Amino acid sequence: MIDVYYWPTPNGHKITIMLEECGMPYKIVPVDIGGGDQFKVEFLRICPNNRMPAIIDHAPLGGGNPISIFESGAILEYLAEKSGKFMPKDIAGKYAVLQWVHWQMANLGPMMGNANHFKNTAKSMVDDESKLEYGQRRFIGDVDRLAGVMDAQLSAHPYLAGAEYSIADMISWPWAVLLDRLIYTEPGSMDGFPHLKRWLETVGAREAVKRGRAAGSDLNKTKFTPEEEKARRDLLYNQTNASVRAAREAALKA
Ligand SMILES: N[C@@H](CCC(=O)N[C@@H](CS)C(=O)NCC(=O)O)C(=O)O
């Protein structure tokens, strides 16, 4: 059994999609990131970076004691190795996949997070929206570049890493599928990316992808008061060294 430390966000969906694709049994352990579960000692022992997702595999590849892994890219690489699926075994094929996995981790995920922050989330956090303009230009511009990178790649190949569906698609799709809702919000503004749109539909039609994306979707249905919403936002968007230090010290002592 694999425990998945999880909250229903794009980074969480990557893992549940892969587990559903592989038919591996898993148990969701909720990490309410607005409520501060990522700073709990038990979680920091698994993930010192106070970010979900993370996993504990109680029957790890190669046997032995349970292992824990954080960072969604590392988790998908592990699950691909354990299952023997969705990553070719030959060196050229394997690195064709891994370069796109790392591309997503270093580019699409962080840039979409930042673009969404400046375009949507931060509006309620500043007194004057013009303060957001530079951040919007910087990060929406780079997301637009990355959508172009994907569209060009997908104009030549059915999937991101080539002819076969792989963890490169599973890691990129949960973010890319939000492009129209978060970034290209004007009707028709994704029309310039026909190959990306075709891939979004093809991957989204897979039953395992639907199940993985639906996993734990009831977890964040709680309605909060405006004050509670503000406290949850403050916790997520005002982190410094000071906010993790106390939790880290407690984790080390425990
Ligand atoms: N690079 C990490 C990013 C994970 C990440 O940013 N997770 C967010 C939710 S999508 C989180 O746990 N945030 C908690 C926080 O900001 O304190 C990965 O891909 O695993």
The ligand as an ORCA input file, in Angstrom:
! r2SCAN-3c Opt
* xyz 0 1
  N       7.913     21.090     -6.664
  C       6.885     20.576     -5.794
  C       5.798     21.627     -5.643
  C       4.735     21.198     -4.661
  C       3.847     22.366     -4.248
  O       4.112     23.538     -4.560
  N       2.797     22.030     -3.494
  C       1.911     23.051     -2.975
  C       0.466     22.776     -3.353
  S       0.214     22.644     -5.090
  C       1.987     23.051     -1.460
  O       2.127     22.015     -0.843
  N       1.910     24.225     -0.846
  C       1.975     24.362      0.560
  C       2.548     25.681      0.982
  O       2.687     26.575      0.134
  O       2.851     25.824      2.173
  C       6.326     19.288     -6.377
  O       6.149     19.247     -7.597
  O       6.097     18.329     -5.618
*
